[in-house]
Amino acid sequence: MQRMNENINVRVRQAERELFEAAAKRSRRKLSDWVRITLVDSAKVVVPEADIATIEERLVR
């Protein structure tokens, strides 16, 4: 069974928070969505593609 909504506390600079808040105001996504998108995109830069594919398979299930 998949666990949902696990919290991870992330510290951001004030300017970063303002950027995420501005993005949230101009779209239908919430502030937490923008933080999550940024973290995922950053992680994909350093994680090998084969590992990403394996993880994404588990997400789809």
N, CA, C and O atoms as a Maestro MAE file, in Angstrom:
{
 s_m_m2io_version
 :::
 2.0.0
}

f_m_ct {
 s_m_title
 :::
 protein
 m_atom[244] {
  # First column is atom index #
  i_m_mmod_type
  r_m_x_coord
  r_m_y_coord
  r_m_z_coord
  i_m_residue_number
  s_m_chain_name
  s_m_pdb_residue_name
  s_m_pdb_atom_name
  i_m_atomic_number
  :::
  1 25 0.839 -1.178 0.000 1 A "MET " " N  " 7
  2 3 0.000 0.000 0.000 1 A "MET " " CA " 6
  3 2 0.890 1.249 0.000 1 A "MET " " C  " 6
  4 15 1.928 1.289 0.661 1 A "MET " " O  " 8
  5 25 0.471 2.244 -0.739 2 A "GLN " " N  " 7
  6 3 1.255 3.461 -0.889 2 A "GLN " " CA " 6
  7 2 0.952 4.438 0.246 2 A "GLN " " C  " 6
  8 15 -0.209 4.683 0.574 2 A "GLN " " O  " 8
  9 25 2.012 4.995 0.842 3 A "ARG " " N  " 7
  10 3 1.820 6.006 1.885 3 A "ARG " " CA " 6
  11 2 1.623 7.354 1.214 3 A "ARG " " C  " 6
  12 15 2.262 7.658 0.206 3 A "ARG " " O  " 8
  13 25 0.750 8.146 1.772 4 A "MET " " N  " 7
  14 3 0.436 9.438 1.169 4 A "MET " " CA " 6
  15 2 0.761 10.578 2.135 4 A "MET " " C  " 6
  16 15 0.785 10.394 3.352 4 A "MET " " O  " 8
  17 25 1.005 11.730 1.578 5 A "ASN " " N  " 7
  18 3 1.140 12.972 2.329 5 A "ASN " " CA " 6
  19 2 2.148 12.902 3.462 5 A "ASN " " C  " 6
  20 15 1.845 13.286 4.592 5 A "ASN " " O  " 8
  21 25 3.326 12.421 3.170 6 A "GLU " " N  " 7
  22 3 4.375 12.407 4.174 6 A "GLU " " CA " 6
  23 2 5.065 13.763 4.144 6 A "GLU " " C  " 6
  24 15 5.482 14.225 3.082 6 A "GLU " " O  " 8
  25 25 5.188 14.396 5.288 7 A "ASN " " N  " 7
  26 3 5.765 15.732 5.354 7 A "ASN " " CA " 6
  27 2 7.281 15.693 5.372 7 A "ASN " " C  " 6
  28 15 7.893 14.860 6.039 7 A "ASN " " O  " 8
  29 25 7.871 16.611 4.625 8 A "ILE " " N  " 7
  30 3 9.307 16.855 4.665 8 A "ILE " " CA " 6
  31 2 9.463 18.360 4.849 8 A "ILE " " C  " 6
  32 15 9.004 19.142 4.016 8 A "ILE " " O  " 8
  33 25 10.098 18.758 5.920 9 A "ASN " " N  " 7
  34 3 10.307 20.184 6.159 9 A "ASN " " CA " 6
  35 2 11.490 20.661 5.338 9 A "ASN " " C  " 6
  36 15 12.557 20.048 5.346 9 A "ASN " " O  " 8
  37 25 11.288 21.758 4.633 10 A "VAL " " N  " 7
  38 3 12.323 22.306 3.762 10 A "VAL " " CA " 6
  39 2 12.511 23.777 4.106 10 A "VAL " " C  " 6
  40 15 11.549 24.542 4.176 10 A "VAL " " O  " 8
  41 25 13.758 24.154 4.319 11 A "ARG " " N  " 7
  42 3 14.046 25.569 4.567 11 A "ARG " " CA " 6
  43 2 14.341 26.242 3.230 11 A "ARG " " C  " 6
  44 15 15.095 25.720 2.410 11 A "ARG " " O  " 8
  45 25 13.742 27.392 3.029 12 A "VAL " " N  " 7
  46 3 13.996 28.159 1.811 12 A "VAL " " CA " 6
  47 2 14.335 29.594 2.201 12 A "VAL " " C  " 6
  48 15 13.942 30.081 3.261 12 A "VAL " " O  " 8
  49 25 15.064 30.245 1.327 13 A "ARG " " N  " 7
  50 3 15.362 31.663 1.540 13 A "ARG " " CA " 6
  51 2 14.086 32.472 1.311 13 A "ARG " " C  " 6
  52 15 13.153 32.006 0.658 13 A "ARG " " O  " 8
  53 25 14.057 33.677 1.850 14 A "GLN " " N  " 7
  54 3 12.881 34.533 1.699 14 A "GLN " " CA " 6
  55 2 12.578 34.778 0.220 14 A "GLN " " C  " 6
  56 15 11.418 34.740 -0.190 14 A "GLN " " O  " 8
  57 25 13.611 35.028 -0.578 15 A "ALA " " N  " 7
  58 3 13.400 35.278 -2.009 15 A "ALA " " CA " 6
  59 2 12.825 34.046 -2.705 15 A "ALA " " C  " 6
  60 15 11.983 34.171 -3.594 15 A "ALA " " O  " 8
  61 25 13.278 32.858 -2.302 16 A "GLU " " N  " 7
  62 3 12.734 31.627 -2.885 16 A "GLU " " CA " 6
  63 2 11.260 31.474 -2.527 16 A "GLU " " C  " 6
  64 15 10.441 31.123 -3.377 16 A "GLU " " O  " 8
  65 25 10.929 31.737 -1.271 17 A "ARG " " N  " 7
  66 3 9.529 31.639 -0.845 17 A "ARG " " CA " 6
  67 2 8.660 32.621 -1.635 17 A "ARG " " C  " 6
  68 15 7.564 32.277 -2.076 17 A "ARG " " O  " 8
  69 25 9.158 33.838 -1.806 18 A "GLU " " N  " 7
  70 3 8.409 34.839 -2.566 18 A "GLU " " CA " 6
  71 2 8.199 34.385 -4.007 18 A "GLU " " C  " 6
  72 15 7.137 34.618 -4.584 18 A "GLU " " O  " 8
  73 25 9.200 33.742 -4.586 19 A "LEU " " N  " 7
  74 3 9.076 33.229 -5.951 19 A "LEU " " CA " 6
  75 2 7.996 32.152 -6.022 19 A "LEU " " C  " 6
  76 15 7.152 32.175 -6.918 19 A "LEU " " O  " 8
  77 25 8.022 31.201 -5.072 20 A "PHE " " N  " 7
  78 3 7.001 30.148 -5.038 20 A "PHE " " CA " 6
  79 2 5.608 30.742 -4.817 20 A "PHE " " C  " 6
  80 15 4.641 30.307 -5.444 20 A "PHE " " O  " 8
  81 25 5.504 31.734 -3.928 21 A "GLU " " N  " 7
  82 3 4.209 32.368 -3.666 21 A "GLU " " CA " 6
  83 2 3.691 33.087 -4.909 21 A "GLU " " C  " 6
  84 15 2.500 33.027 -5.213 21 A "GLU " " O  " 8
  85 25 4.588 33.769 -5.629 22 A "ALA " " N  " 7
  86 3 4.184 34.460 -6.857 22 A "ALA " " CA " 6
  87 2 3.685 33.461 -7.896 22 A "ALA " " C  " 6
  88 15 2.694 33.713 -8.582 22 A "ALA " " O  " 8
  89 25 4.374 32.330 -8.011 23 A "ALA " " N  " 7
  90 3 3.947 31.292 -8.954 23 A "ALA " " CA " 6
  91 2 2.583 30.740 -8.559 23 A "ALA " " C  " 6
  92 15 1.732 30.506 -9.417 23 A "ALA " " O  " 8
  93 25 2.374 30.534 -7.268 24 A "ALA " " N  " 7
  94 3 1.098 29.990 -6.791 24 A "ALA " " CA " 6
  95 2 -0.053 30.960 -7.058 24 A "ALA " " C  " 6
  96 15 -1.161 30.535 -7.383 24 A "ALA " " O  " 8
  97 25 0.207 32.254 -6.922 25 A "LYS " " N  " 7
  98 3 -0.840 33.250 -7.168 25 A "LYS " " CA " 6
  99 2 -1.250 33.289 -8.639 25 A "LYS " " C  " 6
  100 15 -2.393 33.614 -8.960 25 A "LYS " " O  " 8
  101 25 -0.319 32.960 -9.525 26 A "ARG " " N  " 7
  102 3 -0.581 33.069 -10.963 26 A "ARG " " CA " 6
  103 2 -0.989 31.750 -11.610 26 A "ARG " " C  " 6
  104 15 -1.101 31.663 -12.833 26 A "ARG " " O  " 8
  105 25 -1.208 30.741 -10.804 27 A "SER " " N  " 7
  106 3 -1.613 29.449 -11.357 27 A "SER " " CA " 6
  107 2 -2.624 28.794 -10.422 27 A "SER " " C  " 6
  108 15 -2.972 29.340 -9.375 27 A "SER " " O  " 8
  109 25 -3.080 27.626 -10.817 28 A "ARG " " N  " 7
  110 3 -4.024 26.894 -9.973 28 A "ARG " " CA " 6
  111 2 -3.310 25.987 -8.977 28 A "ARG " " C  " 6
  112 15 -3.961 25.328 -8.166 28 A "ARG " " O  " 8
  113 25 -2.010 25.946 -9.027 29 A "ARG " " N  " 7
  114 3 -1.253 25.092 -8.102 29 A "ARG " " CA " 6
  115 2 -1.050 25.806 -6.765 29 A "ARG " " C  " 6
  116 15 -0.973 27.033 -6.703 29 A "ARG " " O  " 8
  117 25 -0.964 25.012 -5.701 30 A "LYS " " N  " 7
  118 3 -0.723 25.554 -4.369 30 A "LYS " " CA " 6
  119 2 0.771 25.790 -4.169 30 A "LYS " " C  " 6
  120 15 1.600 25.300 -4.936 30 A "LYS " " O  " 8
  121 25 1.092 26.537 -3.139 31 A "LEU " " N  " 7
  122 3 2.487 26.809 -2.796 31 A "LEU " " CA " 6
  123 2 3.262 25.509 -2.611 31 A "LEU " " C  " 6
  124 15 4.377 25.379 -3.116 31 A "LEU " " O  " 8
  125 25 2.693 24.560 -1.905 32 A "SER " " N  " 7
  126 3 3.379 23.280 -1.666 32 A "SER " " CA " 6
  127 2 3.632 22.527 -2.971 32 A "SER " " C  " 6
  128 15 4.629 21.815 -3.092 32 A "SER " " O  " 8
  129 25 2.732 22.680 -3.951 33 A "ASP " " N  " 7
  130 3 2.943 22.039 -5.254 33 A "ASP " " CA " 6
  131 2 4.193 22.596 -5.933 33 A "ASP " " C  " 6
  132 15 4.976 21.842 -6.511 33 A "ASP " " O  " 8
  133 25 4.377 23.905 -5.863 34 A "TRP " " N  " 7
  134 3 5.541 24.517 -6.502 34 A "TRP " " CA " 6
  135 2 6.831 24.082 -5.827 34 A "TRP " " C  " 6
  136 15 7.837 23.859 -6.501 34 A "TRP " " O  " 8
  137 25 6.815 23.959 -4.512 35 A "VAL " " N  " 7
  138 3 8.004 23.473 -3.807 35 A "VAL " " CA " 6
  139 2 8.297 22.039 -4.228 35 A "VAL " " C  " 6
  140 15 9.449 21.698 -4.498 35 A "VAL " " O  " 8
  141 25 7.269 21.197 -4.289 36 A "ARG " " N  " 7
  142 3 7.439 19.792 -4.675 36 A "ARG " " CA " 6
  143 2 7.968 19.679 -6.105 36 A "ARG " " C  " 6
  144 15 8.877 18.890 -6.367 36 A "ARG " " O  " 8
  145 25 7.411 20.456 -7.026 37 A "ILE " " N  " 7
  146 3 7.858 20.436 -8.425 37 A "ILE " " CA " 6
  147 2 9.344 20.785 -8.512 37 A "ILE " " C  " 6
  148 15 10.102 20.128 -9.226 37 A "ILE " " O  " 8
  149 25 9.746 21.806 -7.790 38 A "THR " " N  " 7
  150 3 11.147 22.232 -7.805 38 A "THR " " CA " 6
  151 2 12.063 21.152 -7.253 38 A "THR " " C  " 6
  152 15 13.125 20.889 -7.817 38 A "THR " " O  " 8
  153 25 11.660 20.527 -6.154 39 A "LEU " " N  " 7
  154 3 12.478 19.464 -5.560 39 A "LEU " " CA " 6
  155 2 12.599 18.269 -6.494 39 A "LEU " " C  " 6
  156 15 13.684 17.709 -6.646 39 A "LEU " " O  " 8
  157 25 11.501 17.876 -7.117 40 A "VAL " " N  " 7
  158 3 11.522 16.731 -8.032 40 A "VAL " " CA " 6
  159 2 12.412 17.027 -9.233 40 A "VAL " " C  " 6
  160 15 13.231 16.194 -9.622 40 A "VAL " " O  " 8
  161 25 12.254 18.210 -9.820 41 A "ASP " " N  " 7
  162 3 13.082 18.577 -10.976 41 A "ASP " " CA " 6
  163 2 14.569 18.583 -10.617 41 A "ASP " " C  " 6
  164 15 15.401 18.133 -11.405 41 A "ASP " " O  " 8
  165 25 14.899 19.085 -9.441 42 A "SER " " N  " 7
  166 3 16.297 19.114 -9.007 42 A "SER " " CA " 6
  167 2 16.841 17.714 -8.777 42 A "SER " " C  " 6
  168 15 17.985 17.425 -9.128 42 A "SER " " O  " 8
  169 25 16.033 16.850 -8.194 43 A "ALA " " N  " 7
  170 3 16.473 15.475 -7.929 43 A "ALA " " CA " 6
  171 2 16.714 14.715 -9.227 43 A "ALA " " C  " 6
  172 15 17.632 13.899 -9.307 43 A "ALA " " O  " 8
  173 25 15.901 14.974 -10.237 44 A "LYS " " N  " 7
  174 3 16.045 14.263 -11.509 44 A "LYS " " CA " 6
  175 2 17.364 14.580 -12.206 44 A "LYS " " C  " 6
  176 15 17.811 13.815 -13.061 44 A "LYS " " O  " 8
  177 25 17.985 15.692 -11.850 45 A "VAL " " N  " 7
  178 3 19.272 16.062 -12.436 45 A "VAL " " CA " 6
  179 2 20.379 15.134 -11.940 45 A "VAL " " C  " 6
  180 15 21.314 14.837 -12.682 45 A "VAL " " O  " 8
  181 25 20.282 14.676 -10.700 46 A "VAL " " N  " 7
  182 3 21.369 13.883 -10.114 46 A "VAL " " CA " 6
  183 2 21.087 12.380 -10.040 46 A "VAL " " C  " 6
  184 15 22.014 11.590 -9.860 46 A "VAL " " O  " 8
  185 25 19.832 11.980 -10.175 47 A "VAL " " N  " 7
  186 3 19.481 10.557 -10.091 47 A "VAL " " CA " 6
  187 2 19.560 9.938 -11.488 47 A "VAL " " C  " 6
  188 15 19.026 10.510 -12.439 47 A "VAL " " O  " 8
  189 25 20.213 8.787 -11.631 48 A "PRO " " N  " 7
  190 3 20.302 8.124 -12.941 48 A "PRO " " CA " 6
  191 2 18.915 7.810 -13.517 48 A "PRO " " C  " 6
  192 15 17.983 7.496 -12.777 48 A "PRO " " O  " 8
  193 25 18.795 7.900 -14.842 49 A "GLU " " N  " 7
  194 3 17.503 7.687 -15.506 49 A "GLU " " CA " 6
  195 2 16.885 6.332 -15.192 49 A "GLU " " C  " 6
  196 15 15.667 6.230 -15.050 49 A "GLU " " O  " 8
  197 25 17.700 5.298 -15.081 50 A "ALA " " N  " 7
  198 3 17.170 3.960 -14.773 50 A "ALA " " CA " 6
  199 2 16.487 3.951 -13.407 50 A "ALA " " C  " 6
  200 15 15.439 3.327 -13.237 50 A "ALA " " O  " 8
  201 25 17.079 4.640 -12.439 51 A "ASP " " N  " 7
  202 3 16.473 4.716 -11.107 51 A "ASP " " CA " 6
  203 2 15.183 5.528 -11.141 51 A "ASP " " C  " 6
  204 15 14.211 5.185 -10.468 51 A "ASP " " O  " 8
  205 25 15.175 6.599 -11.925 52 A "ILE " " N  " 7
  206 3 13.968 7.417 -12.051 52 A "ILE " " CA " 6
  207 2 12.834 6.587 -12.632 52 A "ILE " " C  " 6
  208 15 11.703 6.659 -12.151 52 A "ILE " " O  " 8
  209 25 13.126 5.803 -13.657 53 A "ALA " " N  " 7
  210 3 12.098 4.958 -14.279 53 A "ALA " " CA " 6
  211 2 11.520 3.972 -13.272 53 A "ALA " " C  " 6
  212 15 10.309 3.756 -13.243 53 A "ALA " " O  " 8
  213 25 12.368 3.379 -12.454 54 A "THR " " N  " 7
  214 3 11.906 2.428 -11.439 54 A "THR " " CA " 6
  215 2 11.003 3.115 -10.420 54 A "THR " " C  " 6
  216 15 9.958 2.581 -10.047 54 A "THR " " O  " 8
  217 25 11.402 4.275 -9.983 55 A "ILE " " N  " 7
  218 3 10.606 5.028 -9.006 55 A "ILE " " CA " 6
  219 2 9.277 5.449 -9.615 55 A "ILE " " C  " 6
  220 15 8.236 5.324 -8.971 55 A "ILE " " O  " 8
  221 25 9.299 5.948 -10.855 56 A "GLU " " N  " 7
  222 3 8.063 6.384 -11.505 56 A "GLU " " CA " 6
  223 2 7.099 5.224 -11.706 56 A "GLU " " C  " 6
  224 15 5.885 5.412 -11.626 56 A "GLU " " O  " 8
  225 25 7.617 4.028 -11.965 57 A "GLU " " N  " 7
  226 3 6.752 2.848 -12.080 57 A "GLU " " CA " 6
  227 2 5.979 2.622 -10.788 57 A "GLU " " C  " 6
  228 15 4.784 2.329 -10.820 57 A "GLU " " O  " 8
  229 25 6.656 2.758 -9.657 58 A "ARG " " N  " 7
  230 3 5.994 2.579 -8.360 58 A "ARG " " CA " 6
  231 2 4.952 3.659 -8.120 58 A "ARG " " C  " 6
  232 15 3.924 3.394 -7.497 58 A "ARG " " O  " 8
  233 25 5.197 4.869 -8.602 59 A "LEU " " N  " 7
  234 3 4.237 5.953 -8.413 59 A "LEU " " CA " 6
  235 2 2.949 5.712 -9.183 59 A "LEU " " C  " 6
  236 15 1.869 6.095 -8.733 59 A "LEU " " O  " 8
  237 25 3.061 5.081 -10.336 60 A "VAL " " N  " 7
  238 3 1.892 4.841 -11.188 60 A "VAL " " CA " 6
  239 2 0.995 3.753 -10.608 60 A "VAL " " C  " 6
  240 15 -0.222 3.786 -10.795 60 A "VAL " " O  " 8
  241 25 1.586 2.796 -9.910 61 A "ARG " " N  " 7
  242 3 0.804 1.686 -9.344 61 A "ARG " " CA " 6
  243 2 -0.182 2.125 -8.325 61 A "ARG " " C  " 6
  244 15 -0.905 1.299 -7.769 61 A "ARG " " O  " 8
  :::
 }
 m_bond[243] {
  # First column is bond index #
  i_m_from
  i_m_to
  i_m_order
  :::
  1 1 2 1
  2 2 3 1
  3 3 4 2
  4 3 5 1
  5 5 6 1
  6 6 7 1
  7 7 8 2
  8 7 9 1
  9 9 10 1
  10 10 11 1
  11 11 12 2
  12 11 13 1
  13 13 14 1
  14 14 15 1
  15 15 16 2
  16 15 17 1
  17 17 18 1
  18 18 19 1
  19 19 20 2
  20 19 21 1
  21 21 22 1
  22 22 23 1
  23 23 24 2
  24 23 25 1
  25 25 26 1
  26 26 27 1
  27 27 28 2
  28 27 29 1
  29 29 30 1
  30 30 31 1
  31 31 32 2
  32 31 33 1
  33 33 34 1
  34 34 35 1
  35 35 36 2
  36 35 37 1
  37 37 38 1
  38 38 39 1
  39 39 40 2
  40 39 41 1
  41 41 42 1
  42 42 43 1
  43 43 44 2
  44 43 45 1
  45 45 46 1
  46 46 47 1
  47 47 48 2
  48 47 49 1
  49 49 50 1
  50 50 51 1
  51 51 52 2
  52 51 53 1
  53 53 54 1
  54 54 55 1
  55 55 56 2
  56 55 57 1
  57 57 58 1
  58 58 59 1
  59 59 60 2
  60 59 61 1
  61 61 62 1
  62 62 63 1
  63 63 64 2
  64 63 65 1
  65 65 66 1
  66 66 67 1
  67 67 68 2
  68 67 69 1
  69 69 70 1
  70 70 71 1
  71 71 72 2
  72 71 73 1
  73 73 74 1
  74 74 75 1
  75 75 76 2
  76 75 77 1
  77 77 78 1
  78 78 79 1
  79 79 80 2
  80 79 81 1
  81 81 82 1
  82 82 83 1
  83 83 84 2
  84 83 85 1
  85 85 86 1
  86 86 87 1
  87 87 88 2
  88 87 89 1
  89 89 90 1
  90 90 91 1
  91 91 92 2
  92 91 93 1
  93 93 94 1
  94 94 95 1
  95 95 96 2
  96 95 97 1
  97 97 98 1
  98 98 99 1
  99 99 100 2
  100 99 101 1
  101 101 102 1
  102 102 103 1
  103 103 104 2
  104 103 105 1
  105 105 106 1
  106 106 107 1
  107 107 108 2
  108 107 109 1
  109 109 110 1
  110 110 111 1
  111 111 112 2
  112 111 113 1
  113 113 114 1
  114 114 115 1
  115 115 116 2
  116 115 117 1
  117 117 118 1
  118 118 119 1
  119 119 120 2
  120 119 121 1
  121 121 122 1
  122 122 123 1
  123 123 124 2
  124 123 125 1
  125 125 126 1
  126 126 127 1
  127 127 128 2
  128 127 129 1
  129 129 130 1
  130 130 131 1
  131 131 132 2
  132 131 133 1
  133 133 134 1
  134 134 135 1
  135 135 136 2
  136 135 137 1
  137 137 138 1
  138 138 139 1
  139 139 140 2
  140 139 141 1
  141 141 142 1
  142 142 143 1
  143 143 144 2
  144 143 145 1
  145 145 146 1
  146 146 147 1
  147 147 148 2
  148 147 149 1
  149 149 150 1
  150 150 151 1
  151 151 152 2
  152 151 153 1
  153 153 154 1
  154 154 155 1
  155 155 156 2
  156 155 157 1
  157 157 158 1
  158 158 159 1
  159 159 160 2
  160 159 161 1
  161 161 162 1
  162 162 163 1
  163 163 164 2
  164 163 165 1
  165 165 166 1
  166 166 167 1
  167 167 168 2
  168 167 169 1
  169 169 170 1
  170 170 171 1
  171 171 172 2
  172 171 173 1
  173 173 174 1
  174 174 175 1
  175 175 176 2
  176 175 177 1
  177 177 178 1
  178 178 179 1
  179 179 180 2
  180 179 181 1
  181 181 182 1
  182 182 183 1
  183 183 184 2
  184 183 185 1
  185 185 186 1
  186 186 187 1
  187 187 188 2
  188 187 189 1
  189 189 190 1
  190 190 191 1
  191 191 192 2
  192 191 193 1
  193 193 194 1
  194 194 195 1
  195 195 196 2
  196 195 197 1
  197 197 198 1
  198 198 199 1
  199 199 200 2
  200 199 201 1
  201 201 202 1
  202 202 203 1
  203 203 204 2
  204 203 205 1
  205 205 206 1
  206 206 207 1
  207 207 208 2
  208 207 209 1
  209 209 210 1
  210 210 211 1
  211 211 212 2
  212 211 213 1
  213 213 214 1
  214 214 215 1
  215 215 216 2
  216 215 217 1
  217 217 218 1
  218 218 219 1
  219 219 220 2
  220 219 221 1
  221 221 222 1
  222 222 223 1
  223 223 224 2
  224 223 225 1
  225 225 226 1
  226 226 227 1
  227 227 228 2
  228 227 229 1
  229 229 230 1
  230 230 231 1
  231 231 232 2
  232 231 233 1
  233 233 234 1
  234 234 235 1
  235 235 236 2
  236 235 237 1
  237 237 238 1
  238 238 239 1
  239 239 240 2
  240 239 241 1
  241 241 242 1
  242 242 243 1
  243 243 244 2
  :::
 }
}
